[in-house]
């Protein structure tokens, strides 16, 4: 599967990192021969995917719970007036 990369305009960002994170970025950048920015972008893309999966899972669970409630209501309606063995 090819990795599609969408380019947008860039904006400078300034933030502080713990020493271990900076050292990690420097090592990875040298080893992989890519920029520290590219490493941070890869990490952010992965984090965005994980968050999207979490939110999707949460929404799915909520929808499934609502569907179960609706199904129980319809079961009661469909059985209305029937003896227990008739359904």
PyMOL Python script that loads the backbone (N, CA, C, O; Angstrom):
from pymol import cmd

cmd.read_pdbstr("""\
ATOM      1  N   UNK A   1       0.846  -1.171   0.000  1.00  0.00           N
ATOM      2  CA  UNK A   1       0.000   0.000   0.000  1.00  0.00           C
ATOM      3  C   UNK A   1       0.890   1.233   0.000  1.00  0.00           C
ATOM      4  O   UNK A   1       1.756   1.376   0.863  1.00  0.00           O
ATOM      5  N   UNK A   2       0.685   2.117  -0.955  1.00  0.00           N
ATOM      6  CA  UNK A   2       1.514   3.308  -1.030  1.00  0.00           C
ATOM      7  C   UNK A   2       1.007   4.344  -0.035  1.00  0.00           C
ATOM      8  O   UNK A   2      -0.187   4.447   0.244  1.00  0.00           O
ATOM      9  N   UNK A   3       1.947   5.095   0.479  1.00  0.00           N
ATOM     10  CA  UNK A   3       1.603   6.103   1.464  1.00  0.00           C
ATOM     11  C   UNK A   3       1.362   7.412   0.740  1.00  0.00           C
ATOM     12  O   UNK A   3       2.277   7.965   0.131  1.00  0.00           O
ATOM     13  N   UNK A   4       0.137   7.910   0.802  1.00  0.00           N
ATOM     14  CA  UNK A   4      -0.203   9.158   0.150  1.00  0.00           C
ATOM     15  C   UNK A   4       0.060  10.292   1.121  1.00  0.00           C
ATOM     16  O   UNK A   4      -0.357  10.246   2.279  1.00  0.00           O
ATOM     17  N   UNK A   5       0.743  11.292   0.647  1.00  0.00           N
ATOM     18  CA  UNK A   5       1.080  12.413   1.517  1.00  0.00           C
ATOM     19  C   UNK A   5       0.471  13.678   0.939  1.00  0.00           C
ATOM     20  O   UNK A   5       0.750  14.040  -0.204  1.00  0.00           O
ATOM     21  N   UNK A   6      -0.340  14.338   1.708  1.00  0.00           N
ATOM     22  CA  UNK A   6      -0.980  15.574   1.280  1.00  0.00           C
ATOM     23  C   UNK A   6      -0.132  16.724   1.799  1.00  0.00           C
ATOM     24  O   UNK A   6       0.172  16.802   2.990  1.00  0.00           O
ATOM     25  N   UNK A   7       0.236  17.598   0.907  1.00  0.00           N
ATOM     26  CA  UNK A   7       1.058  18.747   1.287  1.00  0.00           C
ATOM     27  C   UNK A   7       0.171  19.967   1.509  1.00  0.00           C
ATOM     28  O   UNK A   7      -0.689  20.275   0.683  1.00  0.00           O
ATOM     29  N   UNK A   8       0.374  20.636   2.588  1.00  0.00           N
ATOM     30  CA  UNK A   8      -0.298  21.887   2.886  1.00  0.00           C
ATOM     31  C   UNK A   8       0.788  22.919   3.120  1.00  0.00           C
ATOM     32  O   UNK A   8       1.968  22.584   3.218  1.00  0.00           O
ATOM     33  N   UNK A   9       0.386  24.156   3.206  1.00  0.00           N
ATOM     34  CA  UNK A   9       1.349  25.185   3.553  1.00  0.00           C
ATOM     35  C   UNK A   9       1.906  24.910   4.946  1.00  0.00           C
ATOM     36  O   UNK A   9       1.237  24.299   5.779  1.00  0.00           O
ATOM     37  N   UNK A  10       3.099  25.351   5.187  1.00  0.00           N
ATOM     38  CA  UNK A  10       3.700  25.112   6.497  1.00  0.00           C
ATOM     39  C   UNK A  10       3.558  26.340   7.374  1.00  0.00           C
ATOM     40  O   UNK A  10       3.364  27.458   6.897  1.00  0.00           O
ATOM     41  N   UNK A  11       3.658  26.101   8.645  1.00  0.00           N
ATOM     42  CA  UNK A  11       3.570  27.171   9.624  1.00  0.00           C
ATOM     43  C   UNK A  11       4.612  26.877  10.692  1.00  0.00           C
ATOM     44  O   UNK A  11       4.686  25.750  11.183  1.00  0.00           O
ATOM     45  N   UNK A  12       5.401  27.849  11.053  1.00  0.00           N
ATOM     46  CA  UNK A  12       6.422  27.579  12.072  1.00  0.00           C
ATOM     47  C   UNK A  12       5.769  27.238  13.410  1.00  0.00           C
ATOM     48  O   UNK A  12       4.756  27.820  13.800  1.00  0.00           O
ATOM     49  N   UNK A  13       6.374  26.293  14.088  1.00  0.00           N
ATOM     50  CA  UNK A  13       5.890  25.897  15.414  1.00  0.00           C
ATOM     51  C   UNK A  13       7.087  25.887  16.358  1.00  0.00           C
ATOM     52  O   UNK A  13       8.183  25.460  15.995  1.00  0.00           O
ATOM     53  N   UNK A  14       6.860  26.350  17.531  1.00  0.00           N
ATOM     54  CA  UNK A  14       7.932  26.361  18.506  1.00  0.00           C
ATOM     55  C   UNK A  14       7.411  25.761  19.797  1.00  0.00           C
ATOM     56  O   UNK A  14       6.467  26.274  20.399  1.00  0.00           O
ATOM     57  N   UNK A  15       8.033  24.669  20.217  1.00  0.00           N
ATOM     58  CA  UNK A  15       7.637  24.031  21.462  1.00  0.00           C
ATOM     59  C   UNK A  15       8.856  23.344  22.056  1.00  0.00           C
ATOM     60  O   UNK A  15       9.834  23.065  21.362  1.00  0.00           O
ATOM     61  N   UNK A  16       8.779  23.084  23.314  1.00  0.00           N
ATOM     62  CA  UNK A  16       9.898  22.469  24.020  1.00  0.00           C
ATOM     63  C   UNK A  16       9.676  20.970  24.124  1.00  0.00           C
ATOM     64  O   UNK A  16       8.556  20.502  24.327  1.00  0.00           O
ATOM     65  N   UNK A  17      10.760  20.233  23.982  1.00  0.00           N
ATOM     66  CA  UNK A  17      10.733  18.779  24.129  1.00  0.00           C
ATOM     67  C   UNK A  17      11.639  18.386  25.278  1.00  0.00           C
ATOM     68  O   UNK A  17      12.628  19.065  25.555  1.00  0.00           O
ATOM     69  N   UNK A  18      11.304  17.289  25.952  1.00  0.00           N
ATOM     70  CA  UNK A  18      12.235  16.775  26.949  1.00  0.00           C
ATOM     71  C   UNK A  18      13.535  16.346  26.247  1.00  0.00           C
ATOM     72  O   UNK A  18      13.538  16.044  25.054  1.00  0.00           O
ATOM     73  N   UNK A  19      14.606  16.325  26.991  1.00  0.00           N
ATOM     74  CA  UNK A  19      15.919  15.987  26.429  1.00  0.00           C
ATOM     75  C   UNK A  19      15.889  14.641  25.701  1.00  0.00           C
ATOM     76  O   UNK A  19      16.445  14.524  24.608  1.00  0.00           O
ATOM     77  N   UNK A  20      15.243  13.614  26.294  1.00  0.00           N
ATOM     78  CA  UNK A  20      15.221  12.289  25.668  1.00  0.00           C
ATOM     79  C   UNK A  20      14.548  12.336  24.299  1.00  0.00           C
ATOM     80  O   UNK A  20      14.974  11.642  23.375  1.00  0.00           O
ATOM     81  N   UNK A  21      13.487  13.159  24.161  1.00  0.00           N
ATOM     82  CA  UNK A  21      12.775  13.240  22.892  1.00  0.00           C
ATOM     83  C   UNK A  21      13.641  13.908  21.826  1.00  0.00           C
ATOM     84  O   UNK A  21      13.670  13.465  20.677  1.00  0.00           O
ATOM     85  N   UNK A  22      14.332  14.954  22.203  1.00  0.00           N
ATOM     86  CA  UNK A  22      15.229  15.635  21.269  1.00  0.00           C
ATOM     87  C   UNK A  22      16.345  14.702  20.822  1.00  0.00           C
ATOM     88  O   UNK A  22      16.660  14.628  19.634  1.00  0.00           O
ATOM     89  N   UNK A  23      16.941  13.991  21.770  1.00  0.00           N
ATOM     90  CA  UNK A  23      18.019  13.054  21.428  1.00  0.00           C
ATOM     91  C   UNK A  23      17.504  11.945  20.513  1.00  0.00           C
ATOM     92  O   UNK A  23      18.195  11.531  19.583  1.00  0.00           O
ATOM     93  N   UNK A  24      16.313  11.474  20.775  1.00  0.00           N
ATOM     94  CA  UNK A  24      15.721  10.446  19.928  1.00  0.00           C
ATOM     95  C   UNK A  24      15.543  10.968  18.504  1.00  0.00           C
ATOM     96  O   UNK A  24      15.894  10.282  17.545  1.00  0.00           O
ATOM     97  N   UNK A  25      15.002  12.169  18.362  1.00  0.00           N
ATOM     98  CA  UNK A  25      14.804  12.745  17.039  1.00  0.00           C
ATOM     99  C   UNK A  25      16.125  12.904  16.291  1.00  0.00           C
ATOM    100  O   UNK A  25      16.203  12.633  15.093  1.00  0.00           O
ATOM    101  N   UNK A  26      17.147  13.337  16.991  1.00  0.00           N
ATOM    102  CA  UNK A  26      18.456  13.509  16.362  1.00  0.00           C
ATOM    103  C   UNK A  26      18.989  12.167  15.877  1.00  0.00           C
ATOM    104  O   UNK A  26      19.467  12.064  14.748  1.00  0.00           O
ATOM    105  N   UNK A  27      18.913  11.125  16.730  1.00  0.00           N
ATOM    106  CA  UNK A  27      19.409   9.790  16.351  1.00  0.00           C
ATOM    107  C   UNK A  27      18.632   9.218  15.175  1.00  0.00           C
ATOM    108  O   UNK A  27      19.218   8.740  14.204  1.00  0.00           O
ATOM    109  N   UNK A  28      17.306   9.270  15.271  1.00  0.00           N
ATOM    110  CA  UNK A  28      16.469   8.718  14.205  1.00  0.00           C
ATOM    111  C   UNK A  28      16.690   9.463  12.893  1.00  0.00           C
ATOM    112  O   UNK A  28      16.757   8.851  11.828  1.00  0.00           O
ATOM    113  N   UNK A  29      16.802  10.763  12.974  1.00  0.00           N
ATOM    114  CA  UNK A  29      17.023  11.570  11.784  1.00  0.00           C
ATOM    115  C   UNK A  29      18.321  11.170  11.088  1.00  0.00           C
ATOM    116  O   UNK A  29      18.364  11.039   9.865  1.00  0.00           O
ATOM    117  N   UNK A  30      19.364  10.980  11.867  1.00  0.00           N
ATOM    118  CA  UNK A  30      20.654  10.583  11.294  1.00  0.00           C
ATOM    119  C   UNK A  30      20.586   9.168  10.727  1.00  0.00           C
ATOM    120  O   UNK A  30      21.091   8.909   9.635  1.00  0.00           O
ATOM    121  N   UNK A  31      19.966   8.260  11.464  1.00  0.00           N
ATOM    122  CA  UNK A  31      19.911   6.868  11.032  1.00  0.00           C
ATOM    123  C   UNK A  31      19.052   6.685   9.778  1.00  0.00           C
ATOM    124  O   UNK A  31      19.429   5.955   8.862  1.00  0.00           O
ATOM    125  N   UNK A  32      17.904   7.349   9.745  1.00  0.00           N
ATOM    126  CA  UNK A  32      16.978   7.177   8.632  1.00  0.00           C
ATOM    127  C   UNK A  32      17.236   8.137   7.472  1.00  0.00           C
ATOM    128  O   UNK A  32      16.643   8.007   6.401  1.00  0.00           O
ATOM    129  N   UNK A  33      18.117   9.091   7.696  1.00  0.00           N
ATOM    130  CA  UNK A  33      18.422  10.100   6.683  1.00  0.00           C
ATOM    131  C   UNK A  33      17.170  10.885   6.255  1.00  0.00           C
ATOM    132  O   UNK A  33      16.945  11.135   5.071  1.00  0.00           O
ATOM    133  N   UNK A  34      16.378  11.257   7.244  1.00  0.00           N
ATOM    134  CA  UNK A  34      15.218  12.110   7.008  1.00  0.00           C
ATOM    135  C   UNK A  34      15.244  13.225   8.042  1.00  0.00           C
ATOM    136  O   UNK A  34      15.990  13.156   9.018  1.00  0.00           O
ATOM    137  N   UNK A  35      14.446  14.230   7.831  1.00  0.00           N
ATOM    138  CA  UNK A  35      14.466  15.366   8.753  1.00  0.00           C
ATOM    139  C   UNK A  35      13.727  15.031  10.057  1.00  0.00           C
ATOM    140  O   UNK A  35      12.906  14.116  10.115  1.00  0.00           O
ATOM    141  N   UNK A  36      14.043  15.786  11.070  1.00  0.00           N
ATOM    142  CA  UNK A  36      13.340  15.633  12.349  1.00  0.00           C
ATOM    143  C   UNK A  36      11.861  15.981  12.168  1.00  0.00           C
ATOM    144  O   UNK A  36      10.992  15.385  12.803  1.00  0.00           O
ATOM    145  N   UNK A  37      11.591  16.940  11.305  1.00  0.00           N
ATOM    146  CA  UNK A  37      10.207  17.310  11.018  1.00  0.00           C
ATOM    147  C   UNK A  37       9.450  16.130  10.439  1.00  0.00           C
ATOM    148  O   UNK A  37       8.308  15.878  10.822  1.00  0.00           O
ATOM    149  N   UNK A  38      10.079  15.395   9.512  1.00  0.00           N
ATOM    150  CA  UNK A  38       9.414  14.224   8.928  1.00  0.00           C
ATOM    151  C   UNK A  38       9.117  13.159   9.985  1.00  0.00           C
ATOM    152  O   UNK A  38       8.081  12.498   9.927  1.00  0.00           O
ATOM    153  N   UNK A  39      10.018  12.995  10.941  1.00  0.00           N
ATOM    154  CA  UNK A  39       9.790  12.018  12.013  1.00  0.00           C
ATOM    155  C   UNK A  39       8.590  12.450  12.860  1.00  0.00           C
ATOM    156  O   UNK A  39       7.732  11.633  13.194  1.00  0.00           O
ATOM    157  N   UNK A  40       8.539  13.723  13.200  1.00  0.00           N
ATOM    158  CA  UNK A  40       7.424  14.239  13.997  1.00  0.00           C
ATOM    159  C   UNK A  40       6.121  14.105  13.208  1.00  0.00           C
ATOM    160  O   UNK A  40       5.093  13.745  13.781  1.00  0.00           O
ATOM    161  N   UNK A  41       6.149  14.387  11.909  1.00  0.00           N
ATOM    162  CA  UNK A  41       4.943  14.256  11.091  1.00  0.00           C
ATOM    163  C   UNK A  41       4.466  12.809  11.020  1.00  0.00           C
ATOM    164  O   UNK A  41       3.265  12.546  11.079  1.00  0.00           O
ATOM    165  N   UNK A  42       5.396  11.877  10.893  1.00  0.00           N
ATOM    166  CA  UNK A  42       5.010  10.456  10.893  1.00  0.00           C
ATOM    167  C   UNK A  42       4.326  10.092  12.205  1.00  0.00           C
ATOM    168  O   UNK A  42       3.306   9.404  12.214  1.00  0.00           O
ATOM    169  N   UNK A  43       4.891  10.557  13.302  1.00  0.00           N
ATOM    170  CA  UNK A  43       4.316  10.261  14.618  1.00  0.00           C
ATOM    171  C   UNK A  43       2.926  10.880  14.757  1.00  0.00           C
ATOM    172  O   UNK A  43       2.012  10.252  15.292  1.00  0.00           O
ATOM    173  N   UNK A  44       2.771  12.101  14.278  1.00  0.00           N
ATOM    174  CA  UNK A  44       1.466  12.753  14.355  1.00  0.00           C
ATOM    175  C   UNK A  44       0.434  12.063  13.463  1.00  0.00           C
ATOM    176  O   UNK A  44      -0.732  11.945  13.841  1.00  0.00           O
ATOM    177  N   UNK A  45       0.851  11.613  12.294  1.00  0.00           N
ATOM    178  CA  UNK A  45      -0.070  10.881  11.421  1.00  0.00           C
ATOM    179  C   UNK A  45      -0.543   9.594  12.086  1.00  0.00           C
ATOM    180  O   UNK A  45      -1.724   9.252  12.016  1.00  0.00           O
ATOM    181  N   UNK A  46       0.370   8.888  12.726  1.00  0.00           N
ATOM    182  CA  UNK A  46       0.005   7.651  13.424  1.00  0.00           C
ATOM    183  C   UNK A  46      -0.941   7.953  14.590  1.00  0.00           C
ATOM    184  O   UNK A  46      -1.921   7.238  14.797  1.00  0.00           O
ATOM    185  N   UNK A  47      -0.649   8.997  15.340  1.00  0.00           N
ATOM    186  CA  UNK A  47      -1.504   9.393  16.459  1.00  0.00           C
ATOM    187  C   UNK A  47      -2.905   9.772  15.959  1.00  0.00           C
ATOM    188  O   UNK A  47      -3.912   9.406  16.566  1.00  0.00           O
ATOM    189  N   UNK A  48      -2.950  10.507  14.848  1.00  0.00           N
ATOM    190  CA  UNK A  48      -4.239  10.899  14.276  1.00  0.00           C
ATOM    191  C   UNK A  48      -5.042   9.665  13.870  1.00  0.00           C
ATOM    192  O   UNK A  48      -6.253   9.620  14.082  1.00  0.00           O
ATOM    193  N   UNK A  49      -4.383   8.668  13.291  1.00  0.00           N
ATOM    194  CA  UNK A  49      -5.066   7.422  12.907  1.00  0.00           C
ATOM    195  C   UNK A  49      -5.615   6.701  14.142  1.00  0.00           C
ATOM    196  O   UNK A  49      -6.755   6.238  14.148  1.00  0.00           O
ATOM    197  N   UNK A  50      -4.790   6.617  15.177  1.00  0.00           N
ATOM    198  CA  UNK A  50      -5.226   5.948  16.406  1.00  0.00           C
ATOM    199  C   UNK A  50      -6.435   6.653  17.010  1.00  0.00           C
ATOM    200  O   UNK A  50      -7.396   6.000  17.418  1.00  0.00           O
ATOM    201  N   UNK A  51      -6.391   7.982  17.070  1.00  0.00           N
ATOM    202  CA  UNK A  51      -7.517   8.743  17.637  1.00  0.00           C
ATOM    203  C   UNK A  51      -8.771   8.542  16.801  1.00  0.00           C
ATOM    204  O   UNK A  51      -9.869   8.399  17.340  1.00  0.00           O
ATOM    205  N   UNK A  52      -8.605   8.531  15.486  1.00  0.00           N
ATOM    206  CA  UNK A  52      -9.739   8.320  14.603  1.00  0.00           C
ATOM    207  C   UNK A  52     -10.351   6.941  14.864  1.00  0.00           C
ATOM    208  O   UNK A  52     -11.572   6.803  14.936  1.00  0.00           O
ATOM    209  N   UNK A  53      -9.499   5.925  15.006  1.00  0.00           N
ATOM    210  CA  UNK A  53      -9.983   4.574  15.302  1.00  0.00           C
ATOM    211  C   UNK A  53     -10.704   4.525  16.642  1.00  0.00           C
ATOM    212  O   UNK A  53     -11.741   3.874  16.767  1.00  0.00           O
ATOM    213  N   UNK A  54     -10.158   5.214  17.647  1.00  0.00           N
ATOM    214  CA  UNK A  54     -10.798   5.254  18.968  1.00  0.00           C
ATOM    215  C   UNK A  54     -12.182   5.891  18.871  1.00  0.00           C
ATOM    216  O   UNK A  54     -13.159   5.362  19.401  1.00  0.00           O
ATOM    217  N   UNK A  55     -12.252   7.029  18.191  1.00  0.00           N
ATOM    218  CA  UNK A  55     -13.529   7.726  18.070  1.00  0.00           C
ATOM    219  C   UNK A  55     -14.534   6.904  17.270  1.00  0.00           C
ATOM    220  O   UNK A  55     -15.713   6.851  17.619  1.00  0.00           O
ATOM    221  N   UNK A  56     -14.076   6.273  16.215  1.00  0.00           N
ATOM    222  CA  UNK A  56     -14.943   5.429  15.412  1.00  0.00           C
ATOM    223  C   UNK A  56     -15.467   4.250  16.233  1.00  0.00           C
ATOM    224  O   UNK A  56     -16.646   3.907  16.150  1.00  0.00           O
ATOM    225  N   UNK A  57     -14.594   3.635  17.020  1.00  0.00           N
ATOM    226  CA  UNK A  57     -15.000   2.529  17.880  1.00  0.00           C
ATOM    227  C   UNK A  57     -16.017   2.958  18.915  1.00  0.00           C
ATOM    228  O   UNK A  57     -16.978   2.239  19.189  1.00  0.00           O
ATOM    229  N   UNK A  58     -15.809   4.119  19.484  1.00  0.00           N
ATOM    230  CA  UNK A  58     -16.745   4.642  20.485  1.00  0.00           C
ATOM    231  C   UNK A  58     -18.109   4.911  19.848  1.00  0.00           C
ATOM    232  O   UNK A  58     -19.143   4.564  20.418  1.00  0.00           O
ATOM    233  N   UNK A  59     -18.107   5.527  18.668  1.00  0.00           N
ATOM    234  CA  UNK A  59     -19.364   5.804  17.967  1.00  0.00           C
ATOM    235  C   UNK A  59     -20.067   4.507  17.568  1.00  0.00           C
ATOM    236  O   UNK A  59     -21.290   4.401  17.662  1.00  0.00           O
ATOM    237  N   UNK A  60     -19.284   3.523  17.121  1.00  0.00           N
ATOM    238  CA  UNK A  60     -19.860   2.235  16.750  1.00  0.00           C
ATOM    239  C   UNK A  60     -20.530   1.580  17.954  1.00  0.00           C
ATOM    240  O   UNK A  60     -21.646   1.072  17.847  1.00  0.00           O
ATOM    241  N   UNK A  61     -19.855   1.593  19.091  1.00  0.00           N
ATOM    242  CA  UNK A  61     -20.410   0.988  20.308  1.00  0.00           C
ATOM    243  C   UNK A  61     -21.697   1.691  20.725  1.00  0.00           C
ATOM    244  O   UNK A  61     -22.658   1.040  21.135  1.00  0.00           O
ATOM    245  N   UNK A  62     -21.717   3.007  20.621  1.00  0.00           N
ATOM    246  CA  UNK A  62     -22.912   3.762  20.984  1.00  0.00           C
ATOM    247  C   UNK A  62     -24.065   3.434  20.034  1.00  0.00           C
ATOM    248  O   UNK A  62     -25.199   3.245  20.473  1.00  0.00           O
ATOM    249  N   UNK A  63     -23.776   3.368  18.743  1.00  0.00           N
ATOM    250  CA  UNK A  63     -24.813   3.039  17.763  1.00  0.00           C
ATOM    251  C   UNK A  63     -25.324   1.620  17.977  1.00  0.00           C
ATOM    252  O   UNK A  63     -26.528   1.378  17.887  1.00  0.00           O
ATOM    253  N   UNK A  64     -24.426   0.679  18.259  1.00  0.00           N
ATOM    254  CA  UNK A  64     -24.838  -0.702  18.502  1.00  0.00           C
ATOM    255  C   UNK A  64     -25.749  -0.782  19.722  1.00  0.00           C
ATOM    256  O   UNK A  64     -26.736  -1.518  19.712  1.00  0.00           O
ATOM    257  N   UNK A  65     -25.424  -0.031  20.771  1.00  0.00           N
ATOM    258  CA  UNK A  65     -26.258  -0.029  21.977  1.00  0.00           C
ATOM    259  C   UNK A  65     -27.644   0.540  21.663  1.00  0.00           C
ATOM    260  O   UNK A  65     -28.654   0.014  22.130  1.00  0.00           O
ATOM    261  N   UNK A  66     -27.688   1.608  20.875  1.00  0.00           N
ATOM    262  CA  UNK A  66     -28.973   2.189  20.501  1.00  0.00           C
ATOM    263  C   UNK A  66     -29.781   1.211  19.644  1.00  0.00           C
ATOM    264  O   UNK A  66     -30.998   1.102  19.794  1.00  0.00           O
ATOM    265  N   UNK A  67     -29.096   0.505  18.748  1.00  0.00           N
ATOM    266  CA  UNK A  67     -29.780  -0.490  17.910  1.00  0.00           C
ATOM    267  C   UNK A  67     -30.371  -1.613  18.760  1.00  0.00           C
ATOM    268  O   UNK A  67     -31.472  -2.086  18.479  1.00  0.00           O
ATOM    269  N   UNK A  68     -29.650  -2.043  19.794  1.00  0.00           N
ATOM    270  CA  UNK A  68     -30.166  -3.099  20.673  1.00  0.00           C
ATOM    271  C   UNK A  68     -31.431  -2.637  21.386  1.00  0.00           C
ATOM    272  O   UNK A  68     -32.381  -3.407  21.531  1.00  0.00           O
ATOM    273  N   UNK A  69     -31.446  -1.390  21.829  1.00  0.00           N
ATOM    274  CA  UNK A  69     -32.624  -0.843  22.511  1.00  0.00           C
ATOM    275  C   UNK A  69     -33.809  -0.827  21.541  1.00  0.00           C
ATOM    276  O   UNK A  69     -34.920  -1.209  21.908  1.00  0.00           O
ATOM    277  N   UNK A  70     -33.569  -0.388  20.312  1.00  0.00           N
ATOM    278  CA  UNK A  70     -34.637  -0.357  19.309  1.00  0.00           C
ATOM    279  C   UNK A  70     -35.130  -1.775  19.006  1.00  0.00           C
ATOM    280  O   UNK A  70     -36.335  -1.998  18.887  1.00  0.00           O
ATOM    281  N   UNK A  71     -34.226  -2.714  18.883  1.00  0.00           N
ATOM    282  CA  UNK A  71     -34.600  -4.095  18.585  1.00  0.00           C
ATOM    283  C   UNK A  71     -35.453  -4.675  19.712  1.00  0.00           C
ATOM    284  O   UNK A  71     -36.422  -5.388  19.449  1.00  0.00           O
ATOM    285  N   UNK A  72     -35.102  -4.378  20.961  1.00  0.00           N
ATOM    286  CA  UNK A  72     -35.887  -4.866  22.090  1.00  0.00           C
ATOM    287  C   UNK A  72     -37.293  -4.270  22.061  1.00  0.00           C
ATOM    288  O   UNK A  72     -38.269  -4.956  22.365  1.00  0.00           O
ATOM    289  N   UNK A  73     -37.391  -3.000  21.696  1.00  0.00           N
ATOM    290  CA  UNK A  73     -38.707  -2.356  21.616  1.00  0.00           C
ATOM    291  C   UNK A  73     -39.546  -3.004  20.517  1.00  0.00           C
ATOM    292  O   UNK A  73     -40.738  -3.247  20.707  1.00  0.00           O
ATOM    293  N   UNK A  74     -38.933  -3.284  19.373  1.00  0.00           N
ATOM    294  CA  UNK A  74     -39.663  -3.930  18.284  1.00  0.00           C
ATOM    295  C   UNK A  74     -40.037  -5.365  18.646  1.00  0.00           C
ATOM    296  O   UNK A  74     -41.118  -5.826  18.282  1.00  0.00           O
ATOM    297  N   UNK A  75     -39.170  -6.071  19.350  1.00  0.00           N
ATOM    298  CA  UNK A  75     -39.495  -7.429  19.780  1.00  0.00           C
ATOM    299  C   UNK A  75     -40.763  -7.423  20.630  1.00  0.00           C
ATOM    300  O   UNK A  75     -41.640  -8.270  20.457  1.00  0.00           O
ATOM    301  N   UNK A  76     -40.852  -6.465  21.545  1.00  0.00           N
ATOM    302  CA  UNK A  76     -42.037  -6.375  22.404  1.00  0.00           C
ATOM    303  C   UNK A  76     -43.270  -6.055  21.565  1.00  0.00           C
ATOM    304  O   UNK A  76     -44.349  -6.588  21.823  1.00  0.00           O
ATOM    305  N   UNK A  77     -43.120  -5.192  20.567  1.00  0.00           N
ATOM    306  CA  UNK A  77     -44.247  -4.823  19.705  1.00  0.00           C
ATOM    307  C   UNK A  77     -44.688  -5.996  18.847  1.00  0.00           C
ATOM    308  O   UNK A  77     -45.884  -6.245  18.696  1.00  0.00           O
ATOM    309  N   UNK A  78     -43.738  -6.709  18.291  1.00  0.00           N
ATOM    310  CA  UNK A  78     -44.068  -7.835  17.421  1.00  0.00           C
ATOM    311  C   UNK A  78     -44.751  -8.965  18.186  1.00  0.00           C
ATOM    312  O   UNK A  78     -45.583  -9.680  17.628  1.00  0.00           O
ATOM    313  N   UNK A  79     -44.405  -9.124  19.452  1.00  0.00           N
ATOM    314  CA  UNK A  79     -44.983 -10.190  20.268  1.00  0.00           C
ATOM    315  C   UNK A  79     -46.319  -9.778  20.891  1.00  0.00           C
ATOM    316  O   UNK A  79     -46.998 -10.599  21.507  1.00  0.00           O
ATOM    317  N   UNK A  80     -46.683  -8.538  20.733  1.00  0.00           N
ATOM    318  CA  UNK A  80     -47.887  -8.007  21.377  1.00  0.00           C
ATOM    319  C   UNK A  80     -49.111  -8.855  21.034  1.00  0.00           C
ATOM    320  O   UNK A  80     -49.487  -8.990  19.870  1.00  0.00           O
ATOM    321  N   UNK A  81     -49.715  -9.415  22.064  1.00  0.00           N
ATOM    322  CA  UNK A  81     -50.922 -10.206  21.896  1.00  0.00           C
ATOM    323  C   UNK A  81     -50.685 -11.675  21.582  1.00  0.00           C
ATOM    324  O   UNK A  81     -51.647 -12.437  21.494  1.00  0.00           O
ATOM    325  N   UNK A  82     -49.457 -12.092  21.411  1.00  0.00           N
ATOM    326  CA  UNK A  82     -49.168 -13.492  21.109  1.00  0.00           C
ATOM    327  C   UNK A  82     -48.829 -14.242  22.383  1.00  0.00           C
ATOM    328  O   UNK A  82     -48.240 -13.685  23.309  1.00  0.00           O
ATOM    329  N   UNK A  83     -49.201 -15.494  22.419  1.00  0.00           N
ATOM    330  CA  UNK A  83     -48.810 -16.331  23.538  1.00  0.00           C
ATOM    331  C   UNK A  83     -47.296 -16.603  23.387  1.00  0.00           C
ATOM    332  O   UNK A  83     -46.759 -16.497  22.284  1.00  0.00           O
ATOM    333  N   UNK A  84     -46.630 -16.940  24.458  1.00  0.00           N
ATOM    334  CA  UNK A  84     -45.189 -17.103  24.418  1.00  0.00           C
ATOM    335  C   UNK A  84     -44.737 -18.188  23.439  1.00  0.00           C
ATOM    336  O   UNK A  84     -43.656 -18.065  22.864  1.00  0.00           O
ATOM    337  N   UNK A  85     -45.509 -19.224  23.233  1.00  0.00           N
ATOM    338  CA  UNK A  85     -45.124 -20.287  22.312  1.00  0.00           C
ATOM    339  C   UNK A  85     -45.413 -19.975  20.859  1.00  0.00           C
ATOM    340  O   UNK A  85     -44.884 -20.650  19.976  1.00  0.00           O
ATOM    341  N   UNK A  86     -46.240 -18.967  20.580  1.00  0.00           N
ATOM    342  CA  UNK A  86     -46.626 -18.645  19.203  1.00  0.00           C
ATOM    343  C   UNK A  86     -45.527 -17.928  18.450  1.00  0.00           C
ATOM    344  O   UNK A  86     -45.462 -18.044  17.226  1.00  0.00           O
ATOM    345  N   UNK A  87     -44.699 -17.226  19.094  1.00  0.00           N
ATOM    346  CA  UNK A  87     -43.659 -16.411  18.442  1.00  0.00           C
ATOM    347  C   UNK A  87     -42.465 -17.231  18.248  1.00  0.00           C
ATOM    348  O   UNK A  87     -41.465 -16.750  17.717  1.00  0.00           O
TER     349      UNK A  87
END
""", "prot")
cmd.dss("prot")
cmd.show_as("cartoon", "prot")
cmd.util.cbc("prot")
cmd.orient("prot")
